[in-house]
Amino acid sequence: MDTTFEALFAAVAKVGRSERGWTRAPWSDEVHTAEELAVAAGAAVGLVATRDGAGNLWLTDKGAPADGLIAAGSHLDTVPEGGAFDGALGVVSAIAAVSRLRTEAVHGFERLAVISFADEEGWRFGTPIFGSRMLTGGYGAAVLDRRDAHGVRLGDVCPPTALDARGGHGRLASFIEVHVEQGCALAPAGAALGVATGLAARARYAFAVEGVANHAGTTPMEGRADALVAAARLVLAADTAAREEPGGVATVGQLIVEPGGSNVIPDRVTGTLDVRAPTPEGRNRITAGIFQIVAGVALEPLSTDPGVAFHPTVRDALRVAAARASIAVIDLASYAGHDAGVLGAAGIPSGMLFVRSPDGVSHNPSEHASAEDCEAGIDVLTGALRLLLDDPPS
Ligand SMILES: [Zn+2]
């Protein structure tokens, strides 16, 4: 067992812990405390801590070049009452891998860097993947006026220099994020690790279905206009269409039924539909399939994301490193947002390595990966960083 990893992960896992899970809100004392642990672990192997304008924490060599950095990392914030692994595993694994390569004094080690991105989960201010998006110009000035549930303004808690951080990702020649698996593909495949092919294409829609409210008892079934029955057809159509697309998923996660009386036929149902697939074409096939089944329901797009394909050189480095360490890996697509996806979409050669989660649970206190699998992840990350130092992606 890697003592660096074991001790640091255990120390971070004490921060923000309660009986109900782990809560390290963005810009909170808990995140700061976790970051200080990362800073101290980095300092022990000569890494210097700095923050960019957006508040992302960088651990680099004191002689690090201005660009061409070979980096790894993730985030130390969590969702409310989340798990110990999402984010922390990636930061701690990066520190462990970079520490090993520095201790070995491998050629070019001064180009290695660890990044802990700020506010990745985004739940407090509605700003997912804040730190990497500020670097890549994905958020403008208006985002700083967003307020949390207590009325606190984002611009008053994040660094005043957040908007100046734009372009900061240009220091990176590559980035790898190790992450606990979100889903349940690795265990059935007998693989400890998964190399991400990319992040799935996504689309989120709002819909409204109108009906006619009337007495639940005195209105015969013939001639009713029940908005919830129509919405239910949409729910089932989404389920059917997604099952027909390989790797596709579709979810109606919100339904508001009005007027909401137990003895009143619903006259209005509003809701949201979330569609994801490995490619934008697959995502569009699901949406088209839904329309084929239920004509006449208007979907209003809330957000769309084409996803990203991770860089072939970074994926190869992870696969080669795994083969050399005799560790079983499979390819898999990721269906969530990640800092590595933001950087990859902005042209930084990026990749992700998922560590088996036997139950496939994430954003929940029971999220888990075994010590052996985490160790395998560090071995593969270390090997991949070594390969990328020797032969950076172009
Ligand atoms: Zn995460």
Residues whose N, C-alpha, C, O or C-beta is under 5 A from the ligand:
A	BS01	ZN	D86 G87
